[in-house]
Amino acid sequence: MSRDDLHFRLRIPEDLKSRVEAAAKASRRSITAEIVAALEERFPRQTQLDQVETALLLLKSAMFADKPDRDRTMKALDDLEEDLTELKSHILRGLKQD
């Protein structure tokens, strides 16, 4: 954690604080690091999926039309892109429901 990171007060129930402390001790982290790890897991950065999608688009545009297995490769890339789009939608729906 950096000294430049945002600081704020947080009110939580005592039993939750105890669980966070126990988890931090078990993972050999500070309480702050434990809370940040839990929040990062719960609210993943959407840019990771976006970067994968961008890489797929760049790969598609870089392919040569005269390659013999181009159609099969393009089909596989299209299927992967579709799967990633569905995964992204699923993640976003899950985040909105909570």
Secondary structure, DSSP 8 states (H G I E B T S, - for coil): --TTS--------HHHHHHHHHHHHHTT--HHHHHHHHHHHHS--THHHHHHHHHHHHHHHH--TT-TTHHHHHHHHHHHHHHHHHHHHHHHHHHHH-
